Amino acid sequence: MGDTGRRSSVPRQEPSVMPRLALYALTVCLLAVAAAVVSFVQGSWLGVVWILLAGLSSNMTWYYVRRGKMEREAAAAAQGAEAAQGDRPVQG
């Protein structure tokens, strides 16, 4: 007849392209690289510390991106498995 206006009890939220922690780590990495450049231009060896921080935050960025990707793939596989179980005929 028509739409009853009901909505699913499960909200449909699209997964973000990049996890939030990965974005934070990427921001820290970019700021650390900028600080290292400024430090070296001013003639300070403190830029070495900024380079080390940039390396650490870069690794954190890749870790969180990869973890988010694996979580999305696992969720898609679980959803596919649920759909496959729903298609099976009932025995009994």
Buried (B, 14 or more C-beta within 10 A) or exposed (E): EEEEEEEEEEEEEEEEEBBEBBBBBBEBBBBBBEBBEEBBEEEEEEBEBBBEBBEBBBEBBEBBBEEBEEEBEEEEEEEEEEEEEEEEEEEE
